[in-house]
Amino acid sequence: MFGTRFVRILGFCAGVACLAGCGGEKVPQSGATLRMGVNDNPEDVCVIPNTNEAIVVSSKARKLTRVAYRDGEIHVLKTSAPLTEHEDDEITTGVVYDENIFLATRTILRRDGSGKINDCAGELLVVSLEDETFGSILQRVEVGPMPDNVAMSGDKKWAVTADERDSEAEAWGKCTVTTEEPSVSIIALNDPKVNPERVRQIIFTKNAYGPREPEQVAIASDNDTVAVTLQDSHEVAIFSIAEVVNAPGEVTESDVNIILLPTNASGQRPWPDGIIAIDIGEKTYFAVAGEWNDTLIILDKQGQVVSNTQIPESDVPTSFPCIVKANTPRYSPDSLTSYVRNGKTYLAATLRHTGAVIVYDISTPASPKFSHIFKVGLQDKTGCDTAGSVVRPEGIDATSNLIWIANEDEGSVTVIEIP
């Protein structure tokens, strides 16, 4: 188990935290990258609070792996067997409930006799992290189709899933079941080992731009305000858990606050992906990754745009990979995390086309300032072309001193020591 390959990253010239021309000083990058199992497809990584450990979610392998960063190396502590037997299933993402319980989303894909997918249901799985039962499923809760993300309230009373249900009508879609609709599911966790239950579901349809497909979800520190990215319609939906749960009748998309996100300087729409809630001072904000127009957007709790930052070429070293192709993002920010260090609040985003993590100081949310950029993974190409990075970082999480990244295409996980 401990023989899994790792690489120490220390003072690597292509991975320095900020290079000349980036607007900052040169800072050596320290950390490590661990190659996961063959075909693991690590899609998400979730820090275990108050530790240097994390849970890596390998979507297509349907596995969880507990890893630790110690003395400059990543160590594998526990690896589960596949959580489900069916090879078409995917364990897409998750959140740590506590040191003994993990909440994971499961997409259930089934095919007809011709091999065409004809079912795309979803579940929230309550999974054991205890040593003797690591990876065993304790409870299952039905949610909407193809759940792609889950968030948990800070008081651990609620979980909310973004049930994407992407359609085969799109080039990247999987689901052909026309009776299934994109949704958001609200789960009362209660005692998650015993009786978690879905108490509400909000169905989404479409706007003038396309289907409202929930992509990622965040819950504010008030344990009530929820924000969900609606990717194909370029929107964010914001609602109150209490208002939705206590509503006397059915709640629809017309009952929630839906915000159309701004374009970048070239007029391109964001196709939002990652979203997180951040407290800065006395206020709560939502940060959004504009995957398709290379923007990082900050909204206030009511959904008003506070800042809309398009990642400039000057913030990314020319040696890093990127994509130069019509109607394609150069860097493609995907997932987000935040951390506080030395009294400042930082926003970190994975750049899928660049194989990197970019960090901005957002202590003043209206004017983010570039701070660092880190290369991730074991081996990547250099320079820009029509394909971009072969590492393709996806999920990200952080503490005050470490950033964890799941590199989906390379099949690895990276830890960066924050300077």
N, C-alpha and C positions, 0 to 999 in steps of 0.2 A: 504493500500500500504506500509506503514512504519512498518507494523507488520511482514514483512518477516524476517525470522530468520537470525541473525548474531551472529558471535562468535569473541570475541576479542582475539587476539593472543599476549601475552606479557610474555616474559621470559619462553615460553614453552620449556621444556628441549629437546624434540625431534626435535624442530624447531629452535634451535639456529643457528645464521648465520655462525658460524664456530666452530667446535668442536676440542678437543685435538686429534691430529693425522691427522687433515685436513691441517696442515701447517699454522695455524693462531690462533689468540686469540679467546676466547669465547666472543661472542657479542649477547646479548639478541635480539630476533626477535620481532618486534612490527608490528601490522597491524590488519587486520580483514578478515573474510571470510563470504560471504553472499550466502545463499542457494537461487537459482533462482526458477522459477516456475516448477511444475511437468512436466517432459519430455521436458524441455527447450533446453537441449543439447547445452550449451554455447560453441561455437567453436572459437570465436575471441573476442578481446577487443581492443578498439581504444581510445587513450587519446584525449580529446578535448584540443587543445593547450592553454597554459597559464591558466589552471584551474586544480582543483583536481577532475575533472569529466571525465567520459569515457562513450563510447557506447559499450554495450555488444551485440554481434551477436549470437542469438540462432538459429542454423541452421535448425534443424528439426521442431522447433516450428515456424520458419519463422518470428521471432520477433526481434525488437530492444528494448533495455532498456537503459535509461540514468541513470547513478548512480553517486553518489558523495561520497568522503571520507572526513568526518568531525569528529573531536574530537574522533578519534579512531574507528569510525563506518562507515559502508557503508550504504548509504541511497538510496532508489529508488526514482527518480524524475519523470520519465515518462516511461511508457511501451506501446508499440504499439500493436494493433491487428496484427494477421498474415498479412504479406505484400501481400501474395497471398492466394487464396482460396484452391488451389489444395494441398492435404496433401502429395503428393509425391515430391513436390518442396522442394528445400533446399536453404536457404540464407547462403552462405558458408563463406563469409568474407567481409571486407569492409575497407574504409578509410574515415577519416573526411576531407571534402572539406573546410568547415568553420563552424562556430557555428550554422549555419542554414541549412546546406546541408551535407548529407552523401552519399557516393557512395558504393553500395553493389552489390555483384555478386549473380546471381540467376541461379541455375541449374534446368532445367525443365525436369522432368522424367515422361514419360508416358508409359502405359502398354497396351499390346494387350489383346484379349479376354481370353487368358490362364494365364494372370497375368505376362507375361514376358515383361521386359522393352524394348520398341521398339523406343523410342525417348529420346534424352538427350541433347537438345539444351541449349543455355546459353544466358543470358542477363546481362548487367550492368544497375542497377537501380539507378536513382537519387532520393533520398528520403529526405523529409523535416524533419528537427529537430526542427522546430519552435513549440512553445507550443500548439498553437491551431490546428496545422495540423500535429503533430508529427506522423511519420510513413506513411504518404501519399506519393504515388509515383508520382513524378513530370515529369519524362521522363524515357524512356526505350531505350536501345541501344542493338541491336543484336551483340553478340560476338560468339566465338567458343563454342564447346560442353563442358559441365561440367566445367565452370570456377571455379577454386579453390582458386584464389588469385587475388588481384588487388593492384597496386601501382600508386601513383600520383606524378608527377614532382613537385618540390618545387615552381615553378612559376605557378602552377595550370593550365597549358595549355594542359597537356597530362595525360591520364590514360592508363595503360597497364595491360591486364588481362592474366593470365596463364590458358589456357583452356585445362584441363587435359585429359578428355575423357579416363578414365581408362576402360580397356576392361574386359568383363566377362570371357575372357580366363584366367585371373589371379584370384587367390582365393578371392581377395578383390574387384574385379571389379564389375561394375554395368551395363555398357552400352553394348548393343548387336548390335548396329547399325553400320554395317561395312562401311557404306558410310561416317560416321563422322570420322574426323581425329584430333589428338591433334594439338593445335595451340597456337599462341600468337596473341592477338588483340590489335591494337593501336587505341585509341579513342582521337580525338580532342575534348576537353571539351568545347571550345568556351564559351558561356554562358550556363552552364550545365542545367539551368532551362528551356532553350528554344531550343537549337540546338546542343547538343552533337552528334557526329557522328563517327562511325568506319571508318577510312580511309585506314587501311592496316591490313592484316592478314598474318602471316607466318605459313605455314604448316610444321609439323615435322613428320618424319617417324620412323626409328629405326636405331640402330647400331648393332654391333656384340653381345651386351649384352642384348638388348631388345628394346621395343618401347620408343621413346623419348617423354615422357609425361611431359609437363610443370607443375610444382608443385607450386612454389612461384616465385615472381618477385620483383626486386628492381630497382630503378632509382637513379643514382648518382646525386650529387649536381650540376653538370653542366647542369641538366635538359635535358640531351640527351642520356647518356650512360645507357643502360639497361642490367641487368643480370638476367637470368632465370635458375632455377634448372630444370634439366631433370632427373627425379628420376630413372626410371627403366634402363636408359642407363648410369647412373653414371657420368653425364656431367653437365656442365654449358654452356649456350649459352650467348654470349655478342654481342650487336649490338648498332648502333647509330639510334635514332629515326629519325633524319633529313635525314640520308642516306636512310633509308628504305622508309620513306614517299615520298621522292623526287626521288626515283629510277624510271626510265622510264618504266620499265616493271614489271612483277611479281617478287617478292622476295621470295626465297626459303631458306631452311636451309643451302644450300651450300653457300649462300651469307653472312652468319653470322659466327662469330668466336665461334667454339665449342671446349670446353676444357674437356678432360677426367680427372676426379679427381683422386687423389692418393688413394691407399689402406691404411689401418692401418698396424700396426706392424705385424699382423697375416696374412696379405694378403687379408683381407676382403674388399669388395667394399663399398662405403658409402651410396648408395641410398639416395642422397641429398634431403632435404626437405626445411627448412627455409633458406632464404637469405635476407640480408640487406646490404645497402650501408653505409659506415662510413667514415667521414673525420677525419684524424689524421695528425696534422701539415699541410703541404702543399699538402698532397696526399690523394687520395680517394682509399678505399679498399672495397671489397665485402667479407662478412663473410658468411659461409655456414655451416648448420647443417648436419652432416653425420649421418642420422637417423639410419642406419642399422649397422654401424661399430663404433659407439660411438666416433666420431671425430668432432672437430670444426676446419674448414679449413678457412684460410684467403688468399684471392687472391688480387693481385693488379688490377688496372683498366683495364689492358690488359689481365688479366687472368692467370698471372704467380703465382704459389703457393708461398706464403710468409711463411706460417706456417701450420702445420698439426698436431693438438694436439689431441691425444687420451685420453679421460677422464680416469685417473687412479683410481683404487679402493681407494687409500689413500685420494682422494678428496671427497669421499662420506662416511658419517657415516655408520657403519655396522648396525645400527638400522633402517635405511631407507629401504623401499622395493626395490627390483630389480628382474630381471629375470636371472636365471641360467638355460640355456637350449641351446642345440646345435643349431647353425645357427640362433640364436636370440640375438639381442643386449641386453646388461646388463642394460643400462640406457635409450637409445633411445632419443637423443636430437632431438627436433622437430622444434620449432619456436624460433626466435631470436629477441632481441632488443638491443639497446645500449644506454648509457647515459654518461654524463660527470659530475664528482663530484670531487671537490677539485683539479681541474686541471688535473685529470686523466680520461682516456677513458676506459669504461667497456663494456664487452659483456656478456649478460645474455641469457641463453637458458633454455627452458622448457625441463624437462626430463620425458617423458611420463611413462616409466616403474618404475620410482622412486617417482613420485608425488612430484617433487621438481623443484627448479630453481637453476642453478649453474651459478656463476659469475666469470669471469676472467678479470684481468687488462690487456688490450691490448694496453696500451700507446706505447709500443714497439711491433708492430704487429708481428715481427719475433720471439718473445719469450713471448707468453702469460703467465701470472702468476695467479695461483689460488687465488681468493679473498674471496668468500663467497659461502655457499650453504644454501638454505632456504627450509623448508618444507611448502607445500601449502595444502589447502583443510581443511575440517572439521574433517574427520576421515579416517584413512588409516591403512592398515596392517603394520607390522614391519617385517624386515628381508627379505631375498631373497627366492623365490620359482619359480615355472614354469609359474606363471601368472602375478606377479608384482603388481604395484599400482592399486587401485580401483578408485583413483581420476583422473588420466590421464590428466594432464595439457596440453593444446594445445596452444591457442593464447596468446601473451604477448606483452606488450607495457610499456614504462617507461617515466618518467620525471627525473629531476635531484634528486628528493627526494622520488619518489614512483615507485614501480613496480606493474603493474596490470597483472593478470593471469586469463584466462578462463579455468576452470576445466571441461572438456567435459563429462567424465563419471559420476562424482559426481553431476554434475548439479549446480556448484557454481562458484563464482568469488572471487578471493583473492587479497588483497592489501598488499604489504610489504613496510614498511618504511625503506628506505635505510639508514644504519648506517653511 
